[in-house]
Amino acid sequence: MTTANKLEQALASAKGLAADLKTFSMDTNDQNAKQMFNMLSTNADNIAQMLQNRVNFVKSEEPQYNQQQ
C-alpha cells in the first residue's frame, strides 16, 4: 500500500469519525455531552482537512500521480 493510499484511508476514517461524532451530538439531550461531541467533531474535521492537504501535496509531488499529457 502506498503512502497516498494510506493517507486516503486515514482521511476517510477521519471523515467517518467526524460524521459519527456529529450524529452522537444530535442523538443526546445531555448538553455537556452534546458540547463535547461537537468539539470532537470539529477536531476530527480539522484533522481531515490537514490529511486532505497532505494527500494533495503527495499527489502533486510524486511522479506516479502526475498526469502525463
N, CA, C and O atoms as a Tripos MOL2 file, in Angstrom:
@<TRIPOS>MOLECULE
protein
  276   275    69     0     0
PROTEIN
NO_CHARGES

@<TRIPOS>ATOM
      1 N           0.8490   -1.1720    0.0000 N.3       1 MET1
      2 CA          0.0000    0.0000    0.0000 C.3       1 MET1
      3 C           0.9000    1.2420    0.0000 C.2       1 MET1
      4 O           1.8390    1.3390    0.7900 O.2       1 MET1
      5 N           0.6050    2.1720   -0.8820 N.am      2 THR2
      6 CA          1.4210    3.3770   -0.9850 C.3       2 THR2
      7 C           1.0780    4.3720    0.1170 C.2       2 THR2
      8 O           0.0450    4.2650    0.7780 O.2       2 THR2
      9 N           1.9540    5.3250    0.2940 N.am      3 THR3
     10 CA          1.7090    6.3810    1.2820 C.3       3 THR3
     11 C           0.4190    7.1190    0.9590 C.2       3 THR3
     12 O          -0.3800    7.4080    1.8500 O.2       3 THR3
     13 N           0.2200    7.4250   -0.3220 N.am      4 ALA4
     14 CA         -1.0050    8.1330   -0.7130 C.3       4 ALA4
     15 C          -2.2440    7.3120   -0.3590 C.2       4 ALA4
     16 O          -3.2370    7.8580    0.1220 O.2       4 ALA4
     17 N          -2.1850    6.0010   -0.5970 N.am      5 ASN5
     18 CA         -3.3220    5.1450   -0.2520 C.3       5 ASN5
     19 C          -3.5850    5.1390    1.2500 C.2       5 ASN5
     20 O          -4.7340    5.1900    1.6910 O.2       5 ASN5
     21 N          -2.5110    5.0780    2.0260 N.am      6 LYS6
     22 CA         -2.6580    5.0990    3.4890 C.3       6 LYS6
     23 C          -3.2400    6.4220    3.9600 C.2       6 LYS6
     24 O          -4.0820    6.4590    4.8570 O.2       6 LYS6
     25 N          -2.7780    7.5150    3.3400 N.am      7 LEU7
     26 CA         -3.3160    8.8350    3.6950 C.3       7 LEU7
     27 C          -4.7980    8.9250    3.3460 C.2       7 LEU7
     28 O          -5.5970    9.4480    4.1230 O.2       7 LEU7
     29 N          -5.1560    8.4120    2.1770 N.am      8 GLU8
     30 CA         -6.5710    8.4490    1.7740 C.3       8 GLU8
     31 C          -7.4270    7.5980    2.6970 C.2       8 GLU8
     32 O          -8.5680    7.9530    2.9920 O.2       8 GLU8
     33 N          -6.8840    6.4810    3.1530 N.am      9 GLN9
     34 CA         -7.6110    5.6370    4.1080 C.3       9 GLN9
     35 C          -7.7940    6.3770    5.4420 C.2       9 GLN9
     36 O          -8.8740    6.3460    6.0300 O.2       9 GLN9
     37 N          -6.7410    7.0320    5.9050 N.am     10 ALA10
     38 CA         -6.8340    7.8030    7.1480 C.3      10 ALA10
     39 C          -7.8170    8.9580    6.9850 C.2      10 ALA10
     40 O          -8.5700    9.2680    7.9080 O.2      10 ALA10
     41 N          -7.8120    9.5930    5.8180 N.am     11 LEU11
     42 CA         -8.7420   10.6910    5.5340 C.3      11 LEU11
     43 C         -10.1890   10.2060    5.6060 C.2      11 LEU11
     44 O         -11.0390   10.8540    6.2170 O.2      11 LEU11
     45 N         -10.4570    9.0780    4.9870 N.am     12 ALA12
     46 CA        -11.8160    8.5200    5.0230 C.3      12 ALA12
     47 C         -12.2330    8.1920    6.4560 C.2      12 ALA12
     48 O         -13.3780    8.4240    6.8440 O.2      12 ALA12
     49 N         -11.3030    7.6540    7.2330 N.am     13 SER13
     50 CA        -11.6050    7.3330    8.6360 C.3      13 SER13
     51 C         -11.8970    8.5930    9.4380 C.2      13 SER13
     52 O         -12.8210    8.6150   10.2510 O.2      13 SER13
     53 N         -11.1080    9.6470    9.2120 N.am     14 ALA14
     54 CA        -11.3250   10.9090    9.9360 C.3      14 ALA14
     55 C         -12.6770   11.5090    9.5810 C.2      14 ALA14
     56 O         -13.3790   12.0180   10.4540 O.2      14 ALA14
     57 N         -13.0470   11.4520    8.2990 N.am     15 LYS15
     58 CA        -14.3510   11.9810    7.8770 C.3      15 LYS15
     59 C         -15.4870   11.1700    8.4960 C.2      15 LYS15
     60 O         -16.5000   11.7260    8.9190 O.2      15 LYS15
     61 N         -15.3080    9.8520    8.5440 N.am     16 GLY16
     62 CA        -16.3210    8.9960    9.1630 C.3      16 GLY16
     63 C         -16.4530    9.2600   10.6450 C.2      16 GLY16
     64 O         -17.5610    9.3000   11.1800 O.2      16 GLY16
     65 N         -15.3250    9.4400   11.3100 N.am     17 LEU17
     66 CA        -15.3400    9.7500   12.7390 C.3      17 LEU17
     67 C         -16.0660   11.0670   12.9970 C.2      17 LEU17
     68 O         -16.8910   11.1580   13.9060 O.2      17 LEU17
     69 N         -15.7570   12.0850   12.1970 N.am     18 ALA18
     70 CA        -16.4120   13.3930   12.3620 C.3      18 ALA18
     71 C         -17.9270   13.2520   12.2040 C.2      18 ALA18
     72 O         -18.6950   13.8370   12.9690 O.2      18 ALA18
     73 N         -18.3460   12.4780   11.2150 N.am     19 ALA19
     74 CA        -19.7830   12.2780   10.9870 C.3      19 ALA19
     75 C         -20.4290   11.5290   12.1550 C.2      19 ALA19
     76 O         -21.5200   11.8850   12.6010 O.2      19 ALA19
     77 N         -19.7520   10.4980   12.6430 N.am     20 ASP20
     78 CA        -20.2890    9.7430   13.7880 C.3      20 ASP20
     79 C         -20.4290   10.6370   15.0180 C.2      20 ASP20
     80 O         -21.4450   10.5940   15.7130 O.2      20 ASP20
     81 N         -19.4150   11.4370   15.2800 N.am     21 LEU21
     82 CA        -19.4570   12.3170   16.4500 C.3      21 LEU21
     83 C         -20.5750   13.3470   16.3200 C.2      21 LEU21
     84 O         -21.2340   13.6730   17.3080 O.2      21 LEU21
     85 N         -20.7940   13.8590   15.1180 N.am     22 LYS22
     86 CA        -21.8830   14.8160   14.8920 C.3      22 LYS22
     87 C         -23.2300   14.1350   15.1540 C.2      22 LYS22
     88 O         -24.1370   14.7340   15.7320 O.2      22 LYS22
     89 N         -23.3450   12.8930   14.7250 N.am     23 THR23
     90 CA        -24.5780   12.1280   14.9700 C.3      23 THR23
     91 C         -24.7980   11.9180   16.4580 C.2      23 THR23
     92 O         -25.9120   12.0740   16.9570 O.2      23 THR23
     93 N         -23.7200   11.5590   17.1700 N.am     24 PHE24
     94 CA        -23.8370   11.3860   18.6170 C.3      24 PHE24
     95 C         -24.3290   12.6690   19.2700 C.2      24 PHE24
     96 O         -25.1500   12.6340   20.1860 O.2      24 PHE24
     97 N         -23.8240   13.7980   18.7950 N.am     25 SER25
     98 CA        -24.2260   15.0930   19.3310 C.3      25 SER25
     99 C         -25.7240   15.3260   19.1520 C.2      25 SER25
    100 O         -26.4000   15.8240   20.0520 O.2      25 SER25
    101 N         -26.2230   14.9620   17.9880 N.am     26 MET26
    102 CA        -27.6470   15.1790   17.7050 C.3      26 MET26
    103 C         -28.5390   14.1870   18.4450 C.2      26 MET26
    104 O         -29.7180   14.4540   18.6790 O.2      26 MET26
    105 N         -27.9630   13.0360   18.8130 N.am     27 ASP27
    106 CA        -28.7600   11.9810   19.4490 C.3      27 ASP27
    107 C         -28.8770   12.1150   20.9620 C.2      27 ASP27
    108 O         -29.6230   11.3610   21.5860 O.2      27 ASP27
    109 N         -28.1570   13.0580   21.5650 N.am     28 THR28
    110 CA        -28.2000   13.1720   23.0210 C.3      28 THR28
    111 C         -28.9050   14.4450   23.4570 C.2      28 THR28
    112 O         -28.8870   15.4600   22.7600 O.2      28 THR28
    113 N         -29.5190   14.3670   24.6090 N.am     29 ASN29
    114 CA        -30.1400   15.5390   25.2110 C.3      29 ASN29
    115 C         -29.2520   16.1600   26.2810 C.2      29 ASN29
    116 O         -29.5270   17.2550   26.7710 O.2      29 ASN29
    117 N         -28.1900   15.4550   26.6360 N.am     30 ASP30
    118 CA        -27.2380   15.9320   27.6360 C.3      30 ASP30
    119 C         -26.3940   17.0440   27.0090 C.2      30 ASP30
    120 O         -25.6180   16.7960   26.0870 O.2      30 ASP30
    121 N         -26.5510   18.2570   27.5100 N.am     31 GLN31
    122 CA        -25.8660   19.4100   26.9140 C.3      31 GLN31
    123 C         -24.3420   19.3160   27.0200 C.2      31 GLN31
    124 O         -23.6300   19.7610   26.1200 O.2      31 GLN31
    125 N         -23.8430   18.7410   28.1120 N.am     32 ASN32
    126 CA        -22.3940   18.5710   28.2330 C.3      32 ASN32
    127 C         -21.8670   17.5910   27.1870 C.2      32 ASN32
    128 O         -20.8330   17.8320   26.5640 O.2      32 ASN32
    129 N         -22.5810   16.4960   27.0040 N.am     33 ALA33
    130 CA        -22.1780   15.5040   26.0050 C.3      33 ALA33
    131 C         -22.2980   16.0950   24.6040 C.2      33 ALA33
    132 O         -21.4320   15.8730   23.7580 O.2      33 ALA33
    133 N         -23.3630   16.8400   24.3620 N.am     34 LYS34
    134 CA        -23.5730   17.4720   23.0600 C.3      34 LYS34
    135 C         -22.4070   18.4040   22.7310 C.2      34 LYS34
    136 O         -21.8780   18.3850   21.6190 O.2      34 LYS34
    137 N         -22.0170   19.2110   23.7030 N.am     35 GLN35
    138 CA        -20.8980   20.1350   23.5080 C.3      35 GLN35
    139 C         -19.5970   19.3700   23.2520 C.2      35 GLN35
    140 O         -18.8190   19.7400   22.3740 O.2      35 GLN35
    141 N         -19.3660   18.3090   24.0170 N.am     36 MET36
    142 CA        -18.1650   17.5030   23.8460 C.3      36 MET36
    143 C         -18.1290   16.8700   22.4520 C.2      36 MET36
    144 O         -17.1060   16.9230   21.7700 O.2      36 MET36
    145 N         -19.2490   16.2700   22.0300 N.am     37 PHE37
    146 CA        -19.2890   15.6310   20.7130 C.3      37 PHE37
    147 C         -19.0910   16.6480   19.5950 C.2      37 PHE37
    148 O         -18.4120   16.3600   18.6090 O.2      37 PHE37
    149 N         -19.6720   17.8270   19.7370 N.am     38 ASN38
    150 CA        -19.4800   18.8680   18.7270 C.3      38 ASN38
    151 C         -18.0190   19.3060   18.6500 C.2      38 ASN38
    152 O         -17.4830   19.5020   17.5590 O.2      38 ASN38
    153 N         -17.3830   19.4580   19.8020 N.am     39 MET39
    154 CA        -15.9760   19.8520   19.8210 C.3      39 MET39
    155 C         -15.1110   18.7640   19.1800 C.2      39 MET39
    156 O         -14.2230   19.0620   18.3810 O.2      39 MET39
    157 N         -15.3710   17.5210   19.5300 N.am     40 LEU40
    158 CA        -14.6000   16.4140   18.9580 C.3      40 LEU40
    159 C         -14.8420   16.2950   17.4480 C.2      40 LEU40
    160 O         -13.9200   15.9880   16.6910 O.2      40 LEU40
    161 N         -16.0700   16.5360   17.0200 N.am     41 SER41
    162 CA        -16.3790   16.5050   15.5910 C.3      41 SER41
    163 C         -15.6120   17.5920   14.8420 C.2      41 SER41
    164 O         -15.0870   17.3540   13.7550 O.2      41 SER41
    165 N         -15.5520   18.7730   15.4250 N.am     42 THR42
    166 CA        -14.7890   19.8690   14.8220 C.3      42 THR42
    167 C         -13.3120   19.5110   14.7380 C.2      42 THR42
    168 O         -12.6610   19.7730   13.7260 O.2      42 THR42
    169 N         -12.7820   18.9100   15.8060 N.am     43 ASN43
    170 CA        -11.3840   18.4770   15.7890 C.3      43 ASN43
    171 C         -11.1380   17.4500   14.6870 C.2      43 ASN43
    172 O         -10.1400   17.5300   13.9710 O.2      43 ASN43
    173 N         -12.0420   16.4910   14.5520 N.am     44 ALA44
    174 CA        -11.9010   15.4700   13.5090 C.3      44 ALA44
    175 C         -11.9900   16.1020   12.1200 C.2      44 ALA44
    176 O         -11.2720   15.6910   11.2090 O.2      44 ALA44
    177 N         -12.8640   17.0970   11.9510 N.am     45 ASP45
    178 CA        -12.9420   17.8220   10.6730 C.3      45 ASP45
    179 C         -11.6230   18.5240   10.3700 C.2      45 ASP45
    180 O         -11.1670   18.5230    9.2260 O.2      45 ASP45
    181 N         -11.0110   19.1210   11.3840 N.am     46 ASN46
    182 CA         -9.7210   19.7890   11.1960 C.3      46 ASN46
    183 C          -8.6350   18.7860   10.8070 C.2      46 ASN46
    184 O          -7.8060   19.0650    9.9410 O.2      46 ASN46
    185 N          -8.6450   17.6370   11.4410 N.am     47 ILE47
    186 CA         -7.6890   16.5880   11.0990 C.3      47 ILE47
    187 C          -7.9080   16.1370    9.6580 C.2      47 ILE47
    188 O          -6.9510   15.9550    8.9060 O.2      47 ILE47
    189 N          -9.1680   15.9590    9.2800 N.am     48 ALA48
    190 CA         -9.4830   15.5480    7.9110 C.3      48 ALA48
    191 C          -8.9680   16.5750    6.9090 C.2      48 ALA48
    192 O          -8.4430   16.2070    5.8580 O.2      48 ALA48
    193 N          -9.1120   17.8440    7.2220 N.am     49 GLN49
    194 CA         -8.6230   18.8850    6.3200 C.3      49 GLN49
    195 C          -7.1030   18.8360    6.1910 C.2      49 GLN49
    196 O          -6.5710   18.9880    5.0920 O.2      49 GLN49
    197 N          -6.4110   18.6270    7.2900 N.am     50 MET50
    198 CA         -4.9420   18.5120    7.2470 C.3      50 MET50
    199 C          -4.5190   17.2950    6.4280 C.2      50 MET50
    200 O          -3.5680   17.3650    5.6480 O.2      50 MET50
    201 N          -5.2270   16.1830    6.6070 N.am     51 LEU51
    202 CA         -4.9250   14.9930    5.8210 C.3      51 LEU51
    203 C          -5.1930   15.2290    4.3410 C.2      51 LEU51
    204 O          -4.4290   14.7780    3.4880 O.2      51 LEU51
    205 N          -6.2810   15.9390    4.0340 N.am     52 GLN52
    206 CA         -6.5960   16.2450    2.6360 C.3      52 GLN52
    207 C          -5.4850   17.0870    2.0090 C.2      52 GLN52
    208 O          -5.0880   16.8610    0.8660 O.2      52 GLN52
    209 N          -4.9960   18.0520    2.7690 N.am     53 ASN53
    210 CA         -3.8910   18.8790    2.2770 C.3      53 ASN53
    211 C          -2.6590   18.0230    1.9940 C.2      53 ASN53
    212 O          -1.9660   18.2270    0.9970 O.2      53 ASN53
    213 N          -2.3950   17.0740    2.8700 N.am     54 ARG54
    214 CA         -1.2260   16.2110    2.6780 C.3      54 ARG54
    215 C          -1.4200   15.2950    1.4750 C.2      54 ARG54
    216 O          -0.4850   15.0920    0.7000 O.2      54 ARG54
    217 N          -2.6200   14.7390    1.3070 N.am     55 VAL55
    218 CA         -2.9150   13.9090    0.1310 C.3      55 VAL55
    219 C          -2.6700   14.7160   -1.1360 C.2      55 VAL55
    220 O          -2.0320   14.2360   -2.0730 O.2      55 VAL55
    221 N          -3.1770   15.9330   -1.1600 N.am     56 ASN56
    222 CA         -2.9990   16.7870   -2.3380 C.3      56 ASN56
    223 C          -1.5210   17.0410   -2.6100 C.2      56 ASN56
    224 O          -1.0810   17.0040   -3.7590 O.2      56 ASN56
    225 N          -0.7560   17.3000   -1.5500 N.am     57 PHE57
    226 CA          0.6780   17.5540   -1.7090 C.3      57 PHE57
    227 C           1.3890   16.3190   -2.2520 C.2      57 PHE57
    228 O           2.1710   16.4130   -3.1980 O.2      57 PHE57
    229 N           1.1200   15.1710   -1.6550 N.am     58 VAL58
    230 CA          1.7810   13.9340   -2.0870 C.3      58 VAL58
    231 C           1.4550   13.6530   -3.5470 C.2      58 VAL58
    232 O           2.3350   13.2920   -4.3280 O.2      58 VAL58
    233 N           0.2070   13.8170   -3.9080 N.am     59 LYS59
    234 CA         -0.1810   13.5600   -5.2940 C.3      59 LYS59
    235 C           0.4470   14.5520   -6.2650 C.2      59 LYS59
    236 O           0.6800   14.2170   -7.4260 O.2      59 LYS59
    237 N           0.7220   15.7600   -5.8030 N.am     60 SER60
    238 CA          1.3440   16.7420   -6.6920 C.3      60 SER60
    239 C           2.8500   16.5310   -6.8030 C.2      60 SER60
    240 O           3.4580   16.9260   -7.7970 O.2      60 SER60
    241 N           3.4540   15.9120   -5.7920 N.am     61 GLU61
    242 CA          4.9110   15.7380   -5.7590 C.3      61 GLU61
    243 C           5.3910   14.3900   -6.2920 C.2      61 GLU61
    244 O           6.4960   14.2920   -6.8250 O.2      61 GLU61
    245 N           4.5840   13.3730   -6.1520 N.am     62 GLU62
    246 CA          5.0230   12.0300   -6.5400 C.3      62 GLU62
    247 C           4.7920   11.8010   -8.0300 C.2      62 GLU62
    248 O           3.6910   12.0280   -8.5330 O.2      62 GLU62
    249 N           5.8210   11.3550   -8.7290 N.am     63 PRO63
    250 CA          5.7360   11.1880  -10.1900 C.3      63 PRO63
    251 C           4.6110   10.2550  -10.6400 C.2      63 PRO63
    252 O           4.0000   10.4920  -11.6820 O.2      63 PRO63
    253 N           4.3290    9.2100   -9.8810 N.am     64 GLN64
    254 CA          3.2970    8.2730  -10.3240 C.3      64 GLN64
    255 C           1.8940    8.8840  -10.3290 C.2      64 GLN64
    256 O           0.9790    8.3260  -10.9350 O.2      64 GLN64
    257 N           1.7180   10.0390   -9.6470 N.am     65 TYR65
    258 CA          0.4220   10.6990   -9.6270 C.3      65 TYR65
    259 C           0.3180   11.8400  -10.6230 C.2      65 TYR65
    260 O          -0.7720   12.3600  -10.8590 O.2      65 TYR65
    261 N           1.4310   12.2320  -11.2060 N.am     66 ASN66
    262 CA          1.4250   13.3210  -12.1920 C.3      66 ASN66
    263 C           0.8080   12.8110  -13.4950 C.2      66 ASN66
    264 O           1.1090   11.7090  -13.9550 O.2      66 ASN66
    265 N          -0.0400   13.6210  -14.0620 N.am     67 GLN67
    266 CA         -0.6900   13.2650  -15.3280 C.3      67 GLN67
    267 C           0.2820   13.5020  -16.4770 C.2      67 GLN67
    268 O           0.8290   14.5970  -16.6130 O.2      67 GLN67
    269 N           0.4970   12.4950  -17.2930 N.am     68 GLN68
    270 CA          1.3390   12.6330  -18.4840 C.3      68 GLN68
    271 C           0.4470   13.0400  -19.6460 C.2      68 GLN68
    272 O          -0.5510   12.3770  -19.9290 O.2      68 GLN68
    273 N           0.8000   14.1200  -20.3150 N.am     69 GLN69
    274 CA         -0.0270   14.6010  -21.4200 C.3      69 GLN69
    275 C           0.7050   14.5250  -22.7170 C.2      69 GLN69
    276 O           0.1570   14.8910  -23.7570 O.2      69 GLN69
@<TRIPOS>BOND
     1     1     2 1
     2     2     3 1
     3     3     4 2
     4     3     5 am
     5     5     6 1
     6     6     7 1
     7     7     8 2
     8     7     9 am
     9     9    10 1
    10    10    11 1
    11    11    12 2
    12    11    13 am
    13    13    14 1
    14    14    15 1
    15    15    16 2
    16    15    17 am
    17    17    18 1
    18    18    19 1
    19    19    20 2
    20    19    21 am
    21    21    22 1
    22    22    23 1
    23    23    24 2
    24    23    25 am
    25    25    26 1
    26    26    27 1
    27    27    28 2
    28    27    29 am
    29    29    30 1
    30    30    31 1
    31    31    32 2
    32    31    33 am
    33    33    34 1
    34    34    35 1
    35    35    36 2
    36    35    37 am
    37    37    38 1
    38    38    39 1
    39    39    40 2
    40    39    41 am
    41    41    42 1
    42    42    43 1
    43    43    44 2
    44    43    45 am
    45    45    46 1
    46    46    47 1
    47    47    48 2
    48    47    49 am
    49    49    50 1
    50    50    51 1
    51    51    52 2
    52    51    53 am
    53    53    54 1
    54    54    55 1
    55    55    56 2
    56    55    57 am
    57    57    58 1
    58    58    59 1
    59    59    60 2
    60    59    61 am
    61    61    62 1
    62    62    63 1
    63    63    64 2
    64    63    65 am
    65    65    66 1
    66    66    67 1
    67    67    68 2
    68    67    69 am
    69    69    70 1
    70    70    71 1
    71    71    72 2
    72    71    73 am
    73    73    74 1
    74    74    75 1
    75    75    76 2
    76    75    77 am
    77    77    78 1
    78    78    79 1
    79    79    80 2
    80    79    81 am
    81    81    82 1
    82    82    83 1
    83    83    84 2
    84    83    85 am
    85    85    86 1
    86    86    87 1
    87    87    88 2
    88    87    89 am
    89    89    90 1
    90    90    91 1
    91    91    92 2
    92    91    93 am
    93    93    94 1
    94    94    95 1
    95    95    96 2
    96    95    97 am
    97    97    98 1
    98    98    99 1
    99    99   100 2
   100    99   101 am
   101   101   102 1
   102   102   103 1
   103   103   104 2
   104   103   105 am
   105   105   106 1
   106   106   107 1
   107   107   108 2
   108   107   109 am
   109   109   110 1
   110   110   111 1
   111   111   112 2
   112   111   113 am
   113   113   114 1
   114   114   115 1
   115   115   116 2
   116   115   117 am
   117   117   118 1
   118   118   119 1
   119   119   120 2
   120   119   121 am
   121   121   122 1
   122   122   123 1
   123   123   124 2
   124   123   125 am
   125   125   126 1
   126   126   127 1
   127   127   128 2
   128   127   129 am
   129   129   130 1
   130   130   131 1
   131   131   132 2
   132   131   133 am
   133   133   134 1
   134   134   135 1
   135   135   136 2
   136   135   137 am
   137   137   138 1
   138   138   139 1
   139   139   140 2
   140   139   141 am
   141   141   142 1
   142   142   143 1
   143   143   144 2
   144   143   145 am
   145   145   146 1
   146   146   147 1
   147   147   148 2
   148   147   149 am
   149   149   150 1
   150   150   151 1
   151   151   152 2
   152   151   153 am
   153   153   154 1
   154   154   155 1
   155   155   156 2
   156   155   157 am
   157   157   158 1
   158   158   159 1
   159   159   160 2
   160   159   161 am
   161   161   162 1
   162   162   163 1
   163   163   164 2
   164   163   165 am
   165   165   166 1
   166   166   167 1
   167   167   168 2
   168   167   169 am
   169   169   170 1
   170   170   171 1
   171   171   172 2
   172   171   173 am
   173   173   174 1
   174   174   175 1
   175   175   176 2
   176   175   177 am
   177   177   178 1
   178   178   179 1
   179   179   180 2
   180   179   181 am
   181   181   182 1
   182   182   183 1
   183   183   184 2
   184   183   185 am
   185   185   186 1
   186   186   187 1
   187   187   188 2
   188   187   189 am
   189   189   190 1
   190   190   191 1
   191   191   192 2
   192   191   193 am
   193   193   194 1
   194   194   195 1
   195   195   196 2
   196   195   197 am
   197   197   198 1
   198   198   199 1
   199   199   200 2
   200   199   201 am
   201   201   202 1
   202   202   203 1
   203   203   204 2
   204   203   205 am
   205   205   206 1
   206   206   207 1
   207   207   208 2
   208   207   209 am
   209   209   210 1
   210   210   211 1
   211   211   212 2
   212   211   213 am
   213   213   214 1
   214   214   215 1
   215   215   216 2
   216   215   217 am
   217   217   218 1
   218   218   219 1
   219   219   220 2
   220   219   221 am
   221   221   222 1
   222   222   223 1
   223   223   224 2
   224   223   225 am
   225   225   226 1
   226   226   227 1
   227   227   228 2
   228   227   229 am
   229   229   230 1
   230   230   231 1
   231   231   232 2
   232   231   233 am
   233   233   234 1
   234   234   235 1
   235   235   236 2
   236   235   237 am
   237   237   238 1
   238   238   239 1
   239   239   240 2
   240   239   241 am
   241   241   242 1
   242   242   243 1
   243   243   244 2
   244   243   245 am
   245   245   246 1
   246   246   247 1
   247   247   248 2
   248   247   249 am
   249   249   250 1
   250   250   251 1
   251   251   252 2
   252   251   253 am
   253   253   254 1
   254   254   255 1
   255   255   256 2
   256   255   257 am
   257   257   258 1
   258   258   259 1
   259   259   260 2
   260   259   261 am
   261   261   262 1
   262   262   263 1
   263   263   264 2
   264   263   265 am
   265   265   266 1
   266   266   267 1
   267   267   268 2
   268   267   269 am
   269   269   270 1
   270   270   271 1
   271   271   272 2
   272   271   273 am
   273   273   274 1
   274   274   275 1
   275   275   276 2
@<TRIPOS>SUBSTRUCTURE
     1 MET1         2 RESIDUE 1 A MET
     2 THR2         6 RESIDUE 1 A THR
     3 THR3        10 RESIDUE 1 A THR
     4 ALA4        14 RESIDUE 1 A ALA
     5 ASN5        18 RESIDUE 1 A ASN
     6 LYS6        22 RESIDUE 1 A LYS
     7 LEU7        26 RESIDUE 1 A LEU
     8 GLU8        30 RESIDUE 1 A GLU
     9 GLN9        34 RESIDUE 1 A GLN
    10 ALA10       38 RESIDUE 1 A ALA
    11 LEU11       42 RESIDUE 1 A LEU
    12 ALA12       46 RESIDUE 1 A ALA
    13 SER13       50 RESIDUE 1 A SER
    14 ALA14       54 RESIDUE 1 A ALA
    15 LYS15       58 RESIDUE 1 A LYS
    16 GLY16       62 RESIDUE 1 A GLY
    17 LEU17       66 RESIDUE 1 A LEU
    18 ALA18       70 RESIDUE 1 A ALA
    19 ALA19       74 RESIDUE 1 A ALA
    20 ASP20       78 RESIDUE 1 A ASP
    21 LEU21       82 RESIDUE 1 A LEU
    22 LYS22       86 RESIDUE 1 A LYS
    23 THR23       90 RESIDUE 1 A THR
    24 PHE24       94 RESIDUE 1 A PHE
    25 SER25       98 RESIDUE 1 A SER
    26 MET26      102 RESIDUE 1 A MET
    27 ASP27      106 RESIDUE 1 A ASP
    28 THR28      110 RESIDUE 1 A THR
    29 ASN29      114 RESIDUE 1 A ASN
    30 ASP30      118 RESIDUE 1 A ASP
    31 GLN31      122 RESIDUE 1 A GLN
    32 ASN32      126 RESIDUE 1 A ASN
    33 ALA33      130 RESIDUE 1 A ALA
    34 LYS34      134 RESIDUE 1 A LYS
    35 GLN35      138 RESIDUE 1 A GLN
    36 MET36      142 RESIDUE 1 A MET
    37 PHE37      146 RESIDUE 1 A PHE
    38 ASN38      150 RESIDUE 1 A ASN
    39 MET39      154 RESIDUE 1 A MET
    40 LEU40      158 RESIDUE 1 A LEU
    41 SER41      162 RESIDUE 1 A SER
    42 THR42      166 RESIDUE 1 A THR
    43 ASN43      170 RESIDUE 1 A ASN
    44 ALA44      174 RESIDUE 1 A ALA
    45 ASP45      178 RESIDUE 1 A ASP
    46 ASN46      182 RESIDUE 1 A ASN
    47 ILE47      186 RESIDUE 1 A ILE
    48 ALA48      190 RESIDUE 1 A ALA
    49 GLN49      194 RESIDUE 1 A GLN
    50 MET50      198 RESIDUE 1 A MET
    51 LEU51      202 RESIDUE 1 A LEU
    52 GLN52      206 RESIDUE 1 A GLN
    53 ASN53      210 RESIDUE 1 A ASN
    54 ARG54      214 RESIDUE 1 A ARG
    55 VAL55      218 RESIDUE 1 A VAL
    56 ASN56      222 RESIDUE 1 A ASN
    57 PHE57      226 RESIDUE 1 A PHE
    58 VAL58      230 RESIDUE 1 A VAL
    59 LYS59      234 RESIDUE 1 A LYS
    60 SER60      238 RESIDUE 1 A SER
    61 GLU61      242 RESIDUE 1 A GLU
    62 GLU62      246 RESIDUE 1 A GLU
    63 PRO63      250 RESIDUE 1 A PRO
    64 GLN64      254 RESIDUE 1 A GLN
    65 TYR65      258 RESIDUE 1 A TYR
    66 ASN66      262 RESIDUE 1 A ASN
    67 GLN67      266 RESIDUE 1 A GLN
    68 GLN68      270 RESIDUE 1 A GLN
    69 GLN69      274 RESIDUE 1 A GLN
